[in-house]
Structures are given as C-alpha cells and as structure tokens.
Amino acid sequence: MTINNLKYAENTEKIIGASFEVHKFLGNGFQEVIYQPALADEMREAKLEFAREIKQDIYYKK
C-alpha cells in the first residue's frame, strides 16, 4: 500500500513531513514535551487543523 491509497493521503503526507522536519531540526533524545510545540508549529505552517492534548476518558482495569 502506498500513501496515495490512504483515505487522508494529503493530510498524512503533511503530518509525516512536519514530523520529519522537527526531527531534522531537533534530532534525537528530547522528551516529548520538547517536541510538542515544535510539531504544533510545523502543523500550523502546513495548514493542518488539530488540538493538543485533548482530554479523553481512559478505562483501565475496570
């Protein structure tokens, strides 16, 4: 399967591109909290709509 076969191929390509751009600039070894604002900047630049750290109910062992 290529990326072109995906339902949201254009958005997927933008997200992957933004992620690679952040990694290329910052490199390895940081905690997630460092990467989050950088990725948000790249995703805004790519004109992607998103929400950061939305609250979700998690059901664990209940």
C-alpha positions as a LaTeX table, in Angstrom:
\begin{tabular}{lrrr}
\hline
Residue & $x$ (\AA) & $y$ (\AA) & $z$ (\AA) \\
\hline
Met1 & 0.00 & 0.00 & 0.00 \\
Thr2 & 1.32 & 3.41 & $-0.91$ \\
Ile3 & 0.40 & 6.64 & 0.82 \\
Asn4 & $-1.78$ & 7.60 & $-2.17$ \\
Asn5 & $-4.17$ & 4.74 & $-1.33$ \\
Leu6 & $-4.92$ & 6.16 & 2.10 \\
Lys7 & $-8.22$ & 7.90 & 2.77 \\
Tyr8 & $-6.49$ & 11.05 & 4.03 \\
Ala9 & $-3.32$ & 10.81 & 1.95 \\
Glu10 & $-2.74$ & 14.58 & 1.73 \\
Asn11 & $-3.08$ & 15.12 & 5.48 \\
Thr12 & $-0.98$ & 12.04 & 6.22 \\
Glu13 & 1.78 & 13.35 & 3.97 \\
Lys14 & 1.68 & 16.74 & 5.72 \\
Ile15 & 1.83 & 15.17 & 9.19 \\
Ile16 & 4.74 & 12.92 & 8.28 \\
Gly17 & 6.55 & 15.84 & 6.63 \\
Ala18 & 6.05 & 18.02 & 9.72 \\
Ser19 & 7.35 & 15.23 & 11.95 \\
Phe20 & 10.46 & 14.74 & 9.83 \\
Glu21 & 11.12 & 18.48 & 9.79 \\
Val22 & 11.02 & 18.62 & 13.60 \\
His23 & 13.28 & 15.59 & 13.88 \\
Lys24 & 15.70 & 17.02 & 11.32 \\
Phe25 & 15.98 & 20.25 & 13.29 \\
Leu26 & 15.93 & 18.97 & 16.89 \\
Gly27 & 17.35 & 15.47 & 16.48 \\
Asn28 & 17.02 & 12.64 & 18.99 \\
Gly29 & 16.98 & 12.42 & 22.74 \\
Phe30 & 14.50 & 15.01 & 23.97 \\
Gln31 & 11.39 & 14.29 & 26.00 \\
Glu32 & 8.03 & 14.53 & 24.26 \\
Val33 & 7.30 & 17.87 & 25.94 \\
Ile34 & 10.11 & 19.44 & 23.85 \\
Tyr35 & 8.86 & 18.08 & 20.53 \\
Gln36 & 5.19 & 19.01 & 21.05 \\
Pro37 & 5.37 & 22.78 & 20.46 \\
Ala38 & 7.75 & 22.34 & 17.53 \\
Leu39 & 5.41 & 19.85 & 15.87 \\
Ala40 & 2.44 & 22.14 & 16.55 \\
Asp41 & 4.29 & 24.98 & 14.78 \\
Glu42 & 5.05 & 22.78 & 11.78 \\
Met43 & 1.46 & 21.52 & 11.59 \\
Arg44 & 0.09 & 25.07 & 11.70 \\
Glu45 & 2.51 & 26.02 & 8.92 \\
Ala46 & 1.16 & 23.07 & 6.90 \\
Lys47 & $-2.39$ & 24.44 & 7.44 \\
Leu48 & $-3.48$ & 21.37 & 9.43 \\
Glu49 & $-6.26$ & 21.68 & 12.00 \\
Phe50 & $-5.54$ & 19.90 & 15.28 \\
Ala51 & $-5.94$ & 20.09 & 19.03 \\
Arg52 & $-3.17$ & 19.43 & 21.51 \\
Glu53 & $-3.62$ & 17.13 & 24.49 \\
Ile54 & $-7.36$ & 16.77 & 24.38 \\
Lys55 & $-8.90$ & 15.19 & 27.47 \\
Gln56 & $-10.08$ & 11.63 & 26.96 \\
Asp57 & $-11.59$ & 9.19 & 29.39 \\
Ile58 & $-9.39$ & 6.14 & 29.82 \\
Tyr59 & $-10.83$ & 2.95 & 31.25 \\
Tyr60 & $-8.15$ & 0.84 & 32.82 \\
Lys61 & $-8.82$ & $-2.49$ & 34.55 \\
Lys62 & $-12.44$ & $-1.71$ & 35.36 \\
\hline
\end{tabular}
